[in-house]
Amino acid sequence: MTTWRDLATFIRQQYKVIRDEPDELRIRVRFQSDPEEEERTQIVVIAREVLDRRDEWIQIATPFARVDEVDVVGVLAEVGHTTVVGGVVVMGEYLVLRHSLPLANLDINEFVDPLALVTSSAELLEEQLTGRDDY
């Protein structure tokens, strides 16, 4: 898989797309670990980025809290101890777990595995920090 078009086609086939733009797809990922628990969801933005006007990258980003509702230093410490992929950034008023991948020669597992890790990590952070399911 080496083009944005190929990746976007794969995403459209495999995930629930809720927004489809030329260089950005938004998907909703569902989580339900126990049939008796309420289902939780996570919104994920997958965007095509061009670095230095030549190299294409894929950015996976998902919000998990509002900056003004959590201890940001505590969040950074938690992510530093528990998260394998991605990093926390502030985007507007939100804390977002984000990970980027070069598109050239991207293999499907190099996308699917980080997507699952970023999404599940953000969902866990959201549940622990806010107790809600806003994103």
C-alpha positions as MATLAB code, in Angstrom:
seq = 'MTTWRDLATFIRQQYKVIRDEPDELRIRVRFQSDPEEEERTQIVVIAREVLDRRDEWIQIATPFARVDEVDVVGVLAEVGHTTVVGGVVVMGEYLVLRHSLPLANLDINEFVDPLALVTSSAELLEEQLTGRDDY';
ca = [
       0.000    0.000    0.000;
       1.763    3.141   -1.148;
      -0.781    5.788   -2.088;
      -3.322    7.822   -0.150;
      -5.984    6.558   -2.556;
      -5.129    2.928   -1.706;
      -5.184    3.601    2.027;
      -8.421    5.601    1.811;
     -10.071    2.771   -0.130;
      -8.963    0.262    2.504;
     -10.283    2.483    5.313;
     -13.642    2.928    3.586;
     -13.959   -0.853    3.238;
     -12.878   -1.770    6.773;
     -14.137    1.017    9.057;
     -17.225    3.125    9.695;
     -16.374    6.380    7.893;
     -18.292    9.347    9.272;
     -16.565   12.085    7.274;
     -14.815   11.796    3.920;
     -12.688   14.658    2.598;
      -9.998   14.547   -0.128;
      -7.073   14.407    2.362;
      -8.893   13.368    5.539;
     -11.142   10.572    6.716;
     -12.879   10.390   10.072;
     -13.898    7.029   11.405;
     -15.790    5.831   14.464;
     -14.270    2.868   16.277;
     -16.457    0.918   18.694;
     -15.312   -0.743   21.940;
     -17.227   -3.205   24.086;
     -15.144   -5.450   26.284;
     -18.066   -6.950   28.184;
     -21.538   -7.605   26.706;
     -23.085   -6.204   29.888;
     -21.154   -2.933   29.645;
     -22.253   -0.022   27.527;
     -20.494    0.303   24.180;
     -17.927    3.098   23.936;
     -16.734    4.811   20.764;
     -13.749    6.811   19.658;
     -13.591    9.256   16.755;
     -10.336    9.031   14.787;
      -9.039   11.439   12.174;
      -6.776    9.919    9.532;
      -5.181   12.614    7.420;
      -2.735   12.782    4.550;
       0.082   15.234    5.259;
       2.876   16.300    2.913;
       6.235   16.967    4.530;
       8.558   19.438    2.787;
       6.278   19.375   -0.257;
       7.532   15.937   -1.231;
       7.053   13.130    1.328;
       3.547   11.905    2.115;
       2.704   10.913    5.679;
      -0.404    9.584    7.371;
      -1.446   11.125   10.653;
      -3.721    9.232   13.044;
      -5.247   11.529   15.677;
      -7.977   11.097   18.253;
      -9.100   13.470   21.017;
      -9.577   12.171   24.537;
     -10.058   15.206   26.818;
     -10.420   18.958   26.927;
      -7.263   20.762   28.057;
      -9.130   22.739   30.721;
     -10.641   19.618   32.320;
      -7.522   17.611   33.156;
      -4.062   17.889   34.703;
      -1.994   18.098   31.511;
       1.307   17.288   33.261;
      -0.314   14.242   34.843;
      -1.627   13.152   31.442;
       1.836   13.475   29.903;
       3.338   11.413   32.715;
       0.666    8.708   32.301;
       1.167    8.529   28.540;
       4.937    8.433   29.025;
       4.614    5.368   31.245;
       1.899    3.442   29.447;
       1.681    4.273   25.747;
       3.739    2.490   23.101;
       2.811    4.549   20.047;
       1.789    8.153   19.600;
       2.262   11.303   21.571;
      -0.045   13.819   23.192;
      -0.533   17.200   21.551;
      -2.818   20.149   22.150;
      -5.079   20.865   19.194;
      -7.281   23.837   19.942;
      -8.995   23.099   23.227;
      -8.434   19.338   23.069;
      -5.765   16.881   24.124;
      -5.170   14.516   21.230;
      -3.228   11.290   20.988;
      -1.466   11.391   17.622;
       0.826    9.135   15.617;
       2.334    9.636   12.142;
       3.545    7.143    9.555;
       5.347    7.603    6.231;
       3.059    6.570    3.378;
       5.816    5.336    1.049;
       5.988    1.528    1.217;
       3.423    1.425    4.032;
       2.352   -2.129    4.739;
      -1.192   -2.705    5.995;
      -0.102   -3.942    9.435;
       2.022   -0.782    9.805;
      -1.257    1.148    9.644;
      -3.754   -1.169   11.328;
      -1.676   -1.944   14.419;
      -0.801    1.699   15.277;
      -4.416    2.706   14.554;
      -5.648    0.117   17.046;
      -3.057    1.114   19.657;
      -3.683    4.855   19.338;
      -7.448    4.445   19.386;
      -7.603    2.038   22.322;
      -5.071    4.100   24.309;
      -7.073    7.286   23.754;
     -10.294    5.523   24.721;
      -8.722    4.276   27.952;
      -7.321    7.738   28.750;
     -10.700    9.319   28.101;
     -12.449    6.861   30.389;
      -9.837    7.218   33.165;
      -9.519   11.017   32.992;
     -13.074   12.138   32.324;
     -15.260    9.136   33.048;
     -17.224   10.074   29.932;
     -17.421    8.956   26.312;
     -17.411   12.284   24.465;
     -15.139   11.440   21.567;
];
